[in-house]
């Protein structure tokens, strides 16, 4: 078992992350159990998997190095501005376009629960990002490009959430469920690309990844769309499309700039 783990560390990581989470989430869905402690344990499955595999590969020093990246916060104010503002701005833009197209949106004041929601988001982000970005991303990038590594994580990230999002087995009989999942894959993949780019430019800051994880989803806690119907392009879908456009344009600009610098050199 140990030899297999050392030979296939990234495969072992994903298997453990899925097994730990799904072994809790699937019975909860089938038995209609609503337990916050169980949900919390399931959310930390990627971190548990990363720590187990890292301990087997690199011992306690490797675990300390992995956890130390959670404390990498001195990365420049421009990165904080990017991870805290850009995702929210894109979500607001998606809402604006949705309203212009005739959709109705209701905003709900967070009130005094906002700090609690942010704290919960940070805890859940910690549970996931030590695994997805702290462990999986550098391992995948060691054998493939950033784009390939990001898309692999993005797709598996989406599938990992399935048991948590399927709150009733009847949802599996609805075509709209599968369409919603495809949109979710598009969202996790573009989010993964953005997170990988920031991670690589901030010395592997898992702390920034946790903040970005929160900002990618926090606005949705305060917005409802009473006129939206399954199968329609709502604010989230429109924001996902816009985020893809932004990421692709940024990639083209950065590539052109790099080629220009190489030509000058």
C-alpha positions as CSV (number, residue, x, y, z in Angstrom):
1,X,0.0,0.0,0.0
2,X,2.8,2.4,0.9
3,X,4.7,1.7,-2.3
4,X,1.5,2.3,-4.3
5,X,0.9,5.6,-2.5
6,X,4.4,6.8,-3.2
7,X,4.2,5.7,-6.8
8,X,0.9,7.3,-7.5
9,X,0.6,10.2,-4.9
10,X,-1.8,12.4,-6.9
11,X,-4.1,9.5,-7.8
12,X,-4.1,8.4,-4.1
13,X,-4.9,11.9,-3.0
14,X,-8.0,12.2,-5.2
15,X,-9.2,8.7,-4.2
16,X,-8.9,9.6,-0.5
17,X,-10.5,13.0,-0.9
18,X,-13.5,11.5,-2.7
19,X,-13.8,8.5,-0.5
20,X,-13.7,10.5,2.8
21,X,-16.2,13.0,1.6
22,X,-18.6,10.7,-0.3
23,X,-18.6,8.1,2.4
24,X,-20.2,10.8,4.6
25,X,-22.2,12.8,2.0
26,X,-23.9,9.9,0.1
27,X,-25.5,8.3,3.2
28,X,-26.5,11.7,4.5
29,X,-28.4,12.3,1.2
30,X,-30.0,8.8,1.1
31,X,-31.0,8.9,4.8
32,X,-31.9,12.6,4.7
33,X,-29.5,13.4,7.6
34,X,-28.7,17.1,8.2
35,X,-25.7,17.2,10.5
36,X,-23.3,20.2,10.6
37,X,-20.4,18.3,12.2
38,X,-20.6,15.6,9.5
39,X,-20.7,18.2,6.8
40,X,-17.7,19.9,8.3
41,X,-15.7,16.6,8.3
42,X,-16.7,16.0,4.7
43,X,-15.5,19.5,3.7
44,X,-12.1,18.8,5.2
45,X,-11.6,15.6,3.1
46,X,-9.2,17.2,0.7
47,X,-7.0,18.5,3.5
48,X,-7.1,15.1,5.3
49,X,-6.1,13.4,2.1
50,X,-3.3,15.9,1.4
51,X,-1.9,15.5,4.9
52,X,-1.9,11.7,4.7
53,X,-0.2,11.5,1.3
54,X,2.3,14.2,2.2
55,X,3.2,12.5,5.5
56,X,3.8,9.2,3.6
57,X,5.9,11.0,0.9
58,X,7.9,13.6,2.9
59,X,7.3,12.9,6.6
60,X,6.6,15.5,9.1
61,X,8.8,18.1,7.5
62,X,6.7,17.9,4.3
63,X,3.5,18.3,6.3
64,X,5.0,21.4,8.0
65,X,6.0,22.8,4.6
66,X,2.5,22.3,3.3
67,X,0.8,23.9,6.2
68,X,3.3,26.8,6.2
69,X,1.9,27.9,2.9
70,X,-1.4,28.7,4.7
71,X,0.5,31.4,6.4
72,X,2.0,32.9,3.2
73,X,0.2,36.2,3.3
74,X,2.9,38.8,2.4
75,X,2.2,38.8,-1.3
76,X,1.5,42.4,-2.3
77,X,-1.7,44.4,-2.0
78,X,-2.5,44.0,-5.7
79,X,-3.1,40.3,-5.2
80,X,-5.5,40.9,-2.3
81,X,-7.4,43.4,-4.5
82,X,-7.6,40.8,-7.3
83,X,-8.9,37.9,-5.2
84,X,-11.3,40.0,-3.2
85,X,-12.7,42.3,-5.9
86,X,-12.5,40.6,-9.3
87,X,-14.8,37.6,-8.6
88,X,-17.4,39.8,-6.9
89,X,-17.3,42.4,-9.7
90,X,-17.8,39.7,-12.3
91,X,-20.8,38.3,-10.3
92,X,-22.3,41.8,-10.1
93,X,-21.8,42.2,-13.8
94,X,-23.6,38.9,-14.4
95,X,-26.5,40.1,-12.3
96,X,-26.6,43.4,-14.2
97,X,-26.7,41.6,-17.6
98,X,-29.4,39.3,-16.3
99,X,-31.5,42.2,-15.2
100,X,-31.0,43.9,-18.5
101,X,-32.3,40.8,-20.2
102,X,-35.5,40.9,-18.2
103,X,-34.7,38.8,-15.2
104,X,-35.6,39.8,-11.7
105,X,-33.2,39.8,-8.8
106,X,-33.7,40.3,-5.1
107,X,-30.8,41.3,-2.8
108,X,-30.9,40.3,0.8
109,X,-29.1,42.3,3.4
110,X,-26.5,40.2,5.2
111,X,-26.9,42.2,8.4
112,X,-25.0,40.9,11.4
113,X,-24.6,37.4,9.9
114,X,-22.0,38.6,7.3
115,X,-19.0,38.1,9.6
116,X,-20.3,34.6,10.5
117,X,-20.7,33.7,6.8
118,X,-17.3,35.0,6.0
119,X,-15.8,33.0,8.9
120,X,-17.6,29.8,7.8
121,X,-16.4,30.4,4.2
122,X,-12.8,30.7,5.4
123,X,-13.1,27.5,7.4
124,X,-14.6,25.6,4.5
125,X,-12.0,27.1,2.1
126,X,-9.3,25.9,4.5
127,X,-10.8,22.4,4.4
128,X,-10.6,22.3,0.6
129,X,-7.7,24.4,-0.5
130,X,-4.8,22.8,1.4
131,X,-5.8,19.8,-0.8
132,X,-6.8,21.2,-4.1
133,X,-4.2,24.0,-4.5
134,X,-1.7,23.3,-1.7
135,X,-1.1,19.6,-2.7
136,X,-2.8,18.7,-6.0
137,X,-1.8,21.7,-8.1
138,X,2.0,21.6,-7.6
139,X,2.0,17.9,-8.1
140,X,0.1,18.1,-11.3
141,X,2.1,21.0,-12.6
142,X,5.3,19.0,-12.0
143,X,4.2,16.8,-14.9
144,X,1.9,19.0,-17.0
145,X,1.1,22.6,-17.9
146,X,-0.8,24.9,-15.6
147,X,-3.8,24.8,-17.9
148,X,-4.0,21.0,-17.9
149,X,-3.5,20.8,-14.1
150,X,-6.1,23.5,-13.5
151,X,-8.7,21.8,-15.8
152,X,-8.1,18.4,-14.1
153,X,-8.6,19.9,-10.7
154,X,-11.6,21.9,-11.9
155,X,-13.4,18.9,-13.3
156,X,-12.7,16.7,-10.3
157,X,-13.5,19.6,-8.0
158,X,-17.0,19.7,-9.6
159,X,-17.6,16.0,-9.3
160,X,-16.4,16.0,-5.7
161,X,-19.3,18.4,-4.8
162,X,-22.0,16.3,-6.4
163,X,-23.2,14.4,-3.2
164,X,-23.4,17.7,-1.3
165,X,-25.5,19.4,-4.0
166,X,-27.8,16.4,-4.6
167,X,-30.0,17.0,-1.6
168,X,-32.7,14.6,-2.9
169,X,-32.4,11.5,-5.1
170,X,-35.3,12.7,-7.2
171,X,-33.0,15.4,-8.6
172,X,-31.2,12.7,-10.4
173,X,-34.3,12.1,-12.6
174,X,-34.5,15.7,-13.8
175,X,-32.6,16.8,-17.0
176,X,-32.1,20.3,-15.5
177,X,-29.9,18.7,-12.8
178,X,-27.4,17.6,-15.5
179,X,-27.5,20.9,-17.3
180,X,-26.8,22.7,-14.0
181,X,-23.9,20.4,-13.4
182,X,-22.4,21.3,-16.8
183,X,-22.6,24.9,-15.8
184,X,-21.0,24.1,-12.5
185,X,-18.1,22.3,-14.3
186,X,-17.6,25.5,-16.4
187,X,-17.6,27.5,-13.2
188,X,-15.1,25.3,-11.3
189,X,-12.8,25.0,-14.3
190,X,-12.5,28.8,-14.9
191,X,-12.2,29.3,-11.2
192,X,-9.5,26.8,-11.1
193,X,-7.6,28.5,-13.9
194,X,-7.8,31.8,-12.0
195,X,-6.7,30.3,-8.8
196,X,-3.8,28.5,-10.3
197,X,-2.5,31.7,-12.0
198,X,-2.7,33.6,-8.6
199,X,-1.1,30.6,-6.8
200,X,1.9,30.5,-9.1
201,X,2.5,34.3,-8.7
202,X,2.2,34.4,-5.0
203,X,4.8,31.9,-4.0
204,X,2.1,29.2,-3.5
205,X,0.0,31.1,-1.1
206,X,-2.7,28.8,0.2
207,X,-4.0,31.7,2.2
208,X,-4.8,33.7,-1.0
209,X,-6.5,30.5,-2.3
210,X,-8.8,30.4,0.7
211,X,-9.7,34.1,0.2
212,X,-10.4,33.6,-3.5
213,X,-12.4,30.5,-2.7
214,X,-14.7,32.6,-0.5
215,X,-15.0,35.5,-2.9
216,X,-16.0,33.2,-5.8
217,X,-19.2,32.3,-4.0
218,X,-19.9,34.8,-1.2
219,X,-22.2,37.1,-3.2
220,X,-24.6,34.2,-4.0
221,X,-25.5,34.0,-0.4
222,X,-27.4,37.4,-0.6
223,X,-29.0,37.2,-4.0
224,X,-32.1,35.3,-5.2
225,X,-33.6,35.1,-8.7
226,X,-37.4,34.5,-8.4
227,X,-37.9,34.7,-12.2
228,X,-35.1,32.2,-13.0
229,X,-36.1,28.8,-14.4
230,X,-33.9,25.6,-14.7
231,X,-32.3,25.6,-18.1
232,X,-32.1,29.3,-18.4
233,X,-29.0,31.4,-18.2
234,X,-29.1,33.1,-14.8
235,X,-26.7,35.5,-13.2
236,X,-24.3,32.7,-12.2
237,X,-24.2,31.3,-15.7
238,X,-23.7,34.7,-17.2
239,X,-21.0,35.5,-14.7
240,X,-19.3,32.2,-15.6
241,X,-19.3,33.1,-19.3
242,X,-17.8,36.5,-18.5
243,X,-15.2,35.0,-16.3
244,X,-14.1,32.7,-19.1
245,X,-13.9,35.7,-21.5
246,X,-11.8,37.6,-19.0
247,X,-9.4,34.7,-18.3
248,X,-9.0,34.0,-22.1
249,X,-8.3,37.6,-22.9
250,X,-5.9,37.9,-20.1
251,X,-4.1,34.8,-21.2
252,X,-3.8,36.2,-24.8
253,X,-2.5,39.5,-23.5
254,X,0.1,37.9,-21.3
255,X,1.2,35.6,-24.1
256,X,1.6,38.5,-26.5
257,X,3.5,40.5,-23.9
258,X,5.8,37.6,-23.2
259,X,6.5,37.1,-27.0
260,X,7.2,40.8,-27.3
261,X,9.7,40.7,-24.4
262,X,11.4,37.7,-25.9
263,X,11.7,39.5,-29.3
264,X,13.3,42.5,-27.7
265,X,15.7,40.3,-25.8
